[in-house]
Amino acid sequence: MGLQVRLLCTICARAGSKGVTNKNLRPINSKPLIVYSLEQARATDLFEQIVVSSDSSEIRNVALANGATFAVERPNELASDTAPKLPAIRHCVDAAEKKFGKFEIIVDLDATAPLRRPEDIFGAVNLLESTDADNVITGTPAHRSPYFNLVETDRNGIVSLSKQHKHAIDRRQDSPECFDMNASIYVWRRDALFANETLFTNNTRLFVMPRERSFDIDSQADFEMVEWMMTKGLK
C-alpha cells in the first residue's frame, strides 16, 4: 500500500432501530455494540481518520470516547427507517473531507457486525487495491441456492426456483456458488462512491468471510446469538 493513499473509515450508526431498541449503544459482552467496530478499525492501523455519523449525540459521544477521531451529526432525513445508506455515507465523507481534505479510499464498517476481525478489513482493502475494482463488498457462502432450493411465488401462488440454470441441477453441490451479503465491510474508491447511485457497479468485487464472522445484528435473536458466540469464544 503506497504511503500517499489516504484511507478513511466511516461508521454510520443511527439512533432508531425496529429490531433491537437503541442497539448501537446496547452493551454486548460488556461493551456498547458500536465499540467493536471502532476497536477493529483502530487495530488495522490503516486509517488516517475514523469518523462516526449519527443522529444521536449519545452515540457520537460514546464514539469519540472510544477511538473515533471525528463525529458527524447526521440529518434526520438520512436517519429514518426508510433512508438508504449510501447518501448517509456520502454525507459523512463530505463532512470529513471538509475538515481533513480528500481521501482516496473509503471503508465503511457496519456497526451491527461485531464479529468481523481486523484481518477481514485488511483483506477487503487489499482486494480493492490489487485489482481495478470500483468497490468491494463482503459476503459468506450462502445456505440456500437460487438454482436449487430458493424459490419465489407469483401472483397466483405458483412456486418456481428463483433462478433457472441452463442445465437441470439435482444436487445443491452442483449449483453455481452463491453468497449471502453479510453487511459487514464496504470498500470504495472515492470517485466510485460518489459516481454511482447503487452499491453494485460493473466492477464490484466480493471478499469472502467465514460464516462465523458474518452475523449482522438485526433482531433480538441475532443479538443473543452473537453474545453467546462471544462468551463461548466461538467467533
C-alpha positions as CSV (number, residue, x, y, z in Angstrom):
1,M,0.0,0.0,0.0
2,G,1.5,3.3,-1.0
3,L,2.0,5.8,1.7
4,Q,0.3,8.5,-0.4
5,V,-3.0,6.7,-0.4
6,R,-5.4,8.2,2.2
7,L,-7.9,5.9,3.8
8,L,-11.0,7.0,5.6
9,C,-13.1,4.7,7.8
10,T,-16.8,5.6,8.3
11,I,-19.2,4.0,10.7
12,C,-22.8,5.1,10.3
13,A,-24.9,4.4,13.4
14,R,-28.4,5.9,13.8
15,A,-30.3,6.0,17.0
16,G,-33.5,4.3,15.8
17,S,-33.9,0.5,15.3
18,K,-37.0,-1.6,14.9
19,G,-35.4,-4.9,15.7
20,V,-33.4,-4.1,18.8
21,T,-34.1,-0.8,20.6
22,N,-31.0,1.5,20.7
23,K,-28.9,-1.4,19.5
24,N,-25.8,0.6,18.6
25,L,-25.3,1.6,22.3
26,R,-26.6,-1.6,23.8
27,P,-23.9,-3.5,25.8
28,I,-23.0,-6.8,24.3
29,N,-20.5,-8.9,26.3
30,S,-19.9,-5.8,28.4
31,K,-19.3,-3.2,25.6
32,P,-21.6,-1.0,23.6
33,L,-22.1,-2.6,20.2
34,I,-20.5,0.3,18.2
35,V,-17.3,0.0,20.2
36,Y,-16.4,-3.3,18.5
37,S,-16.2,-1.6,15.1
38,L,-14.2,1.2,16.4
39,E,-11.7,-1.2,18.0
40,Q,-11.4,-3.2,14.8
41,A,-10.8,-0.1,12.7
42,R,-8.1,1.1,15.1
43,A,-6.4,-2.3,15.2
44,T,-5.8,-2.3,11.5
45,D,-3.8,1.0,11.7
46,L,-5.0,1.6,8.1
47,F,-7.0,4.7,8.6
48,E,-5.9,8.3,8.8
49,Q,-9.3,9.1,10.3
50,I,-12.1,7.1,11.8
51,V,-15.4,9.1,11.5
52,V,-18.7,8.2,13.0
53,S,-22.0,9.5,11.6
54,S,-25.1,9.5,13.8
55,D,-28.3,11.4,14.5
56,S,-27.7,10.7,18.2
57,S,-25.5,12.9,20.3
58,E,-25.1,10.0,22.8
59,I,-23.8,7.7,20.1
60,R,-21.4,10.4,18.8
61,N,-20.1,11.0,22.4
62,V,-19.5,7.3,23.0
63,A,-17.7,7.0,19.7
64,L,-15.4,9.9,20.4
65,A,-14.6,8.4,23.8
66,N,-13.7,5.0,22.2
67,G,-11.5,5.8,19.3
68,A,-13.4,7.9,16.7
69,T,-11.4,10.9,15.6
70,F,-14.4,12.9,14.4
71,A,-18.2,12.7,14.7
72,V,-20.7,13.9,12.2
73,E,-24.2,14.9,13.0
74,R,-26.5,13.0,10.5
75,P,-29.5,14.9,9.3
76,N,-32.9,13.4,10.3
77,E,-33.8,12.8,6.6
78,L,-30.8,10.5,6.3
79,A,-31.6,8.6,9.6
80,S,-35.1,7.4,9.1
81,D,-36.2,3.7,8.8
82,T,-36.6,4.1,5.0
83,A,-33.5,6.2,4.3
84,P,-30.9,4.4,2.1
85,K,-27.4,4.1,3.5
86,L,-25.3,5.4,0.5
87,P,-26.4,9.0,1.0
88,A,-25.6,8.8,4.7
89,I,-22.1,7.5,3.9
90,R,-21.5,10.2,1.3
91,H,-22.7,12.9,3.7
92,C,-20.2,11.5,6.3
93,V,-17.4,11.6,3.7
94,D,-18.3,15.1,2.7
95,A,-18.1,16.3,6.3
96,A,-14.8,14.5,6.9
97,E,-13.2,15.9,3.7
98,K,-14.2,19.5,4.7
99,K,-12.2,19.0,7.8
100,F,-9.4,16.7,6.7
101,G,-9.1,17.0,2.9
102,K,-9.8,14.5,0.2
103,F,-9.4,10.7,0.7
104,E,-8.7,8.1,-2.0
105,I,-10.3,5.0,-0.4
106,I,-13.4,4.9,1.8
107,V,-14.1,1.9,4.1
108,D,-17.5,1.7,5.8
109,L,-17.9,-0.7,8.7
110,D,-21.4,-1.6,9.7
111,A,-21.8,-1.2,13.4
112,T,-24.0,-4.2,13.6
113,A,-21.3,-6.7,12.6
114,P,-19.1,-7.1,15.7
115,L,-17.7,-10.5,14.9
116,R,-15.5,-9.3,12.0
117,R,-11.8,-9.2,12.5
118,P,-9.1,-6.7,11.5
119,E,-7.8,-9.3,9.0
120,D,-11.2,-9.1,7.2
121,I,-10.8,-5.4,6.8
122,F,-7.2,-5.8,5.6
123,G,-8.4,-8.5,3.1
124,A,-11.2,-6.3,1.6
125,V,-9.0,-3.3,1.3
126,N,-6.2,-5.4,-0.3
127,L,-8.7,-6.8,-2.9
128,L,-9.6,-3.3,-3.9
129,E,-6.0,-2.1,-4.2
130,S,-4.8,-5.2,-6.0
131,T,-7.5,-5.0,-8.7
132,D,-9.2,-2.4,-10.8
133,A,-12.4,-2.8,-8.8
134,D,-14.6,0.2,-8.2
135,N,-15.7,-1.2,-4.8
136,V,-15.6,-4.3,-2.7
137,I,-18.4,-5.8,-0.6
138,T,-18.2,-8.8,1.8
139,G,-20.2,-11.9,1.9
140,T,-20.3,-15.5,3.0
141,P,-21.2,-18.8,1.3
142,A,-25.0,-19.0,1.0
143,H,-27.1,-21.6,2.9
144,R,-29.6,-21.6,0.1
145,S,-29.1,-21.6,-3.7
146,P,-31.4,-19.8,-6.1
147,Y,-30.7,-22.6,-8.6
148,F,-31.8,-25.4,-6.3
149,N,-33.7,-24.6,-3.1
150,L,-34.5,-20.9,-3.1
151,V,-38.0,-20.3,-4.5
152,E,-40.4,-17.5,-5.4
153,T,-44.2,-17.4,-5.8
154,D,-46.0,-15.5,-8.5
155,R,-49.3,-13.6,-8.0
156,N,-51.2,-16.8,-8.4
157,G,-49.2,-18.6,-5.7
158,I,-47.3,-20.8,-8.2
159,V,-43.8,-21.7,-6.9
160,S,-40.7,-21.7,-9.1
161,L,-36.9,-21.6,-8.5
162,S,-35.6,-18.0,-8.1
163,K,-33.1,-18.6,-10.8
164,Q,-33.0,-21.0,-13.7
165,H,-29.8,-22.8,-14.9
166,K,-29.3,-23.9,-18.4
167,H,-28.9,-27.5,-17.1
168,A,-31.2,-29.2,-14.6
169,I,-29.5,-29.3,-11.1
170,D,-30.3,-32.3,-9.0
171,R,-27.9,-31.6,-6.1
172,R,-27.2,-28.4,-4.4
173,Q,-23.5,-29.1,-4.6
174,D,-23.7,-28.9,-8.4
175,S,-25.2,-25.4,-8.5
176,P,-23.1,-22.3,-9.1
177,E,-21.5,-21.0,-5.9
178,C,-23.6,-18.2,-4.4
179,F,-23.0,-15.9,-1.5
180,D,-25.0,-14.1,1.2
181,M,-24.1,-10.4,1.6
182,N,-23.2,-10.1,5.2
183,A,-23.4,-6.3,5.6
184,S,-20.0,-6.1,7.3
185,I,-17.4,-4.2,5.2
186,Y,-17.8,-1.9,2.2
187,V,-14.7,-0.5,0.4
188,W,-14.9,2.1,-2.3
189,R,-12.6,4.1,-4.5
190,R,-13.7,7.6,-3.5
191,D,-14.8,8.6,-7.0
192,A,-16.8,5.5,-7.5
193,L,-18.7,6.1,-4.3
194,F,-19.9,9.5,-5.5
195,A,-20.4,8.5,-9.1
196,N,-22.9,5.6,-8.5
197,E,-26.4,5.6,-7.0
198,T,-26.4,1.9,-6.2
199,L,-24.0,-0.4,-4.4
200,F,-23.3,-2.6,-7.5
201,T,-21.3,-1.2,-10.4
202,N,-19.9,-3.0,-13.5
203,N,-16.8,-3.7,-11.4
204,T,-17.9,-4.6,-7.9
205,R,-15.8,-7.4,-6.3
206,L,-16.6,-9.8,-3.4
207,F,-14.4,-10.5,-0.4
208,V,-15.5,-13.8,1.2
209,M,-15.7,-14.1,5.0
210,P,-16.4,-17.2,7.1
211,R,-20.0,-17.7,8.3
212,E,-18.9,-17.5,12.0
213,R,-17.8,-13.9,11.4
214,S,-20.7,-12.9,9.3
215,F,-23.6,-12.2,11.7
216,D,-25.4,-9.0,11.2
217,I,-27.4,-8.0,14.3
218,D,-31.0,-7.1,13.2
219,S,-33.1,-8.7,15.8
220,Q,-33.2,-9.7,19.5
221,A,-32.4,-13.3,18.5
222,D,-29.4,-12.1,16.5
223,F,-28.2,-10.1,19.5
224,E,-28.5,-13.1,21.8
225,M,-26.8,-15.4,19.4
226,V,-23.8,-13.1,18.8
227,E,-23.4,-12.5,22.6
228,W,-23.5,-16.3,23.2
229,M,-20.8,-16.8,20.5
230,M,-18.6,-14.1,22.1
231,T,-18.9,-15.6,25.6
232,K,-18.2,-19.1,24.3
233,G,-15.2,-17.9,22.2
234,L,-16.7,-19.1,19.0
235,K,-16.1,-16.1,16.8
